[in-house]
Amino acid sequence: MKNPVFRRTAVVVLTLSALILSACSPSYVNRQNLGTPATIAEITKYYSGSYFGDDTSGTYYSSDGTYRGIGYDGDPFIGTWVAKKNGLGNTFLFKDTTHYWVKDGKTVSGKLSDASVIYIQPDGSHVSDIMGGGTYVGPAPSKSFRTESKFNALLKKLGI
């Protein structure tokens, strides 16, 4: 391995292989000793009537199974949520979301669905282990929809 090009190429290939393998491994594996995943009843109680975010962006989960909010990009979204078991008997928070934004002067939208294993921590915060990759650590919820007037103004502006 005296050839520096071969050595550099080998390092790049091995690094990329490790990254690809880690990205393909299931994200729902509890690697951080997060405790037991929340049950359907715990998820429903925790999310119902709760707001996660700040005065700029965040999500409000209604007890009727809908949610709405403003993303970090400033664009509004509306969706539905439900805690239920998948076909393997694991409990997830399932969400279907429609995002709205302006493109070329017109309101457009896109849909996104995801599922997360939820771990509610003793301090009231939570960890969402998102299927397909990614873990989100969130604060304890508040009970007021802090961006509601901004959200309603955005919907009106977009004609939704």
C-alpha positions as CSV (number, residue, x, y, z in Angstrom):
1,M,0.0,0.0,0.0
2,K,2.7,2.4,-0.9
3,N,0.6,4.0,-3.6
4,P,-0.9,7.1,-2.0
5,V,-3.8,7.2,-4.6
6,F,-4.8,3.6,-3.7
7,R,-4.6,4.4,0.0
8,R,-6.7,7.5,-0.3
9,T,-9.2,5.7,-2.5
10,A,-9.4,2.8,0.0
11,V,-10.0,5.2,2.9
12,V,-12.8,7.0,0.9
13,V,-14.4,3.7,-0.1
14,L,-14.3,2.3,3.5
15,T,-15.6,5.5,5.0
16,L,-18.5,5.7,2.4
17,S,-19.3,2.0,3.0
18,A,-19.5,2.6,6.8
19,L,-21.8,5.7,6.2
20,I,-24.1,3.8,3.8
21,L,-24.4,0.8,6.2
22,S,-25.2,3.0,9.1
23,A,-27.8,4.9,7.1
24,C,-29.4,1.7,6.0
25,S,-29.6,0.2,9.5
26,P,-33.0,0.6,11.1
27,S,-33.4,3.9,13.0
28,Y,-35.9,2.3,15.5
29,V,-33.2,0.4,17.3
30,N,-32.9,1.8,20.8
31,R,-29.1,2.6,20.9
32,Q,-29.1,5.2,23.6
33,N,-30.8,3.6,26.6
34,L,-33.9,5.8,26.1
35,G,-36.1,3.6,28.2
36,T,-39.2,1.8,27.1
37,P,-41.1,3.1,24.0
38,A,-44.3,4.9,24.9
39,T,-47.6,3.0,24.6
40,I,-50.6,4.1,22.5
41,A,-52.3,5.6,25.6
42,E,-49.1,7.4,26.7
43,I,-48.5,8.9,23.2
44,T,-52.1,10.0,22.8
45,K,-52.1,11.7,26.3
46,Y,-48.7,13.3,25.7
47,Y,-49.5,14.8,22.2
48,S,-53.2,15.7,22.6
49,G,-53.6,19.4,23.0
50,S,-49.8,19.9,23.1
51,Y,-47.6,22.4,21.3
52,F,-43.9,21.7,20.5
53,G,-41.9,24.7,19.5
54,D,-41.2,28.3,20.2
55,D,-42.7,31.7,19.1
56,T,-41.3,31.3,15.5
57,S,-42.1,27.7,14.5
58,G,-43.7,24.6,16.0
59,T,-46.5,22.1,15.9
60,Y,-49.8,22.0,17.7
61,Y,-51.4,18.5,18.1
62,S,-55.2,18.6,18.5
63,S,-56.9,15.9,20.5
64,D,-59.1,15.2,17.4
65,G,-56.1,13.7,15.6
66,T,-55.1,16.7,13.5
67,Y,-52.1,18.9,13.8
68,R,-50.8,22.1,12.3
69,G,-47.9,24.4,12.5
70,I,-45.1,26.4,11.0
71,G,-41.9,24.7,9.9
72,Y,-38.4,26.1,10.4
73,D,-38.6,27.5,6.9
74,G,-41.6,29.6,7.8
75,D,-44.0,27.6,5.7
76,P,-47.3,26.2,7.2
77,F,-48.3,22.6,7.3
78,I,-51.4,20.6,8.2
79,G,-51.8,16.9,9.0
80,T,-53.2,14.1,10.9
81,W,-51.6,12.0,13.7
82,V,-52.4,8.7,15.4
83,A,-50.6,6.4,17.8
84,K,-51.0,2.8,16.8
85,K,-49.2,-0.5,16.3
86,N,-47.7,-1.5,13.1
87,G,-48.0,-5.0,11.6
88,L,-45.2,-6.3,13.9
89,G,-46.9,-5.1,17.0
90,N,-44.6,-2.1,17.6
91,T,-46.2,1.2,18.8
92,F,-45.6,4.3,16.6
93,L,-46.7,7.8,16.2
94,F,-47.9,7.9,12.5
95,K,-48.2,11.3,10.8
96,D,-49.5,12.4,7.4
97,T,-48.6,16.0,6.5
98,T,-49.3,18.5,3.8
99,H,-46.8,21.3,3.5
100,Y,-47.6,24.6,1.7
101,W,-45.4,27.2,0.1
102,V,-45.3,29.7,-2.8
103,K,-43.5,28.8,-6.0
104,D,-43.6,31.1,-9.0
105,G,-46.3,33.2,-7.4
106,K,-48.6,30.2,-6.8
107,T,-49.4,28.2,-3.7
108,V,-48.2,24.7,-4.0
109,S,-48.2,21.7,-1.6
110,G,-46.4,18.5,-0.9
111,K,-47.2,15.5,1.1
112,L,-45.1,13.6,3.6
113,S,-45.8,10.6,5.8
114,D,-43.6,9.3,8.6
115,A,-43.7,7.1,11.7
116,S,-41.7,7.4,14.9
117,V,-41.1,5.4,18.0
118,I,-41.6,7.8,20.9
119,Y,-39.7,7.7,24.2
120,I,-41.1,10.1,26.9
121,Q,-38.4,11.0,29.3
122,P,-38.8,11.5,33.1
123,D,-38.3,15.3,32.7
124,G,-41.2,15.6,30.3
125,S,-39.1,15.9,27.2
126,H,-39.3,13.3,24.4
127,V,-37.2,11.5,21.8
128,S,-38.7,10.6,18.4
129,D,-36.8,7.8,16.7
130,I,-38.0,8.4,13.1
131,M,-38.2,5.4,10.8
132,G,-36.0,5.9,7.8
133,G,-33.4,7.7,9.7
134,G,-33.0,10.4,12.3
135,T,-33.6,11.0,15.9
136,Y,-35.2,14.2,17.2
137,V,-34.9,15.2,20.9
138,G,-37.8,17.6,21.8
139,P,-38.6,19.6,24.9
140,A,-41.6,19.1,27.1
141,P,-44.7,20.4,25.4
142,S,-46.7,23.5,26.3
143,K,-50.5,23.6,26.2
144,S,-50.9,26.7,24.1
145,F,-50.6,27.0,20.3
146,R,-48.0,29.8,20.5
147,T,-47.8,30.5,16.7
148,E,-51.6,30.2,16.1
149,S,-52.2,33.7,14.9
150,K,-49.1,33.6,12.7
151,F,-50.2,30.2,11.3
152,N,-53.7,31.5,10.5
153,A,-52.2,34.6,8.8
154,L,-50.0,32.3,6.6
155,L,-53.0,30.2,5.6
156,K,-55.0,33.3,4.7
157,K,-52.0,34.7,2.7
158,L,-51.6,31.4,0.8
159,G,-55.4,31.2,0.2
160,I,-55.8,27.9,2.1
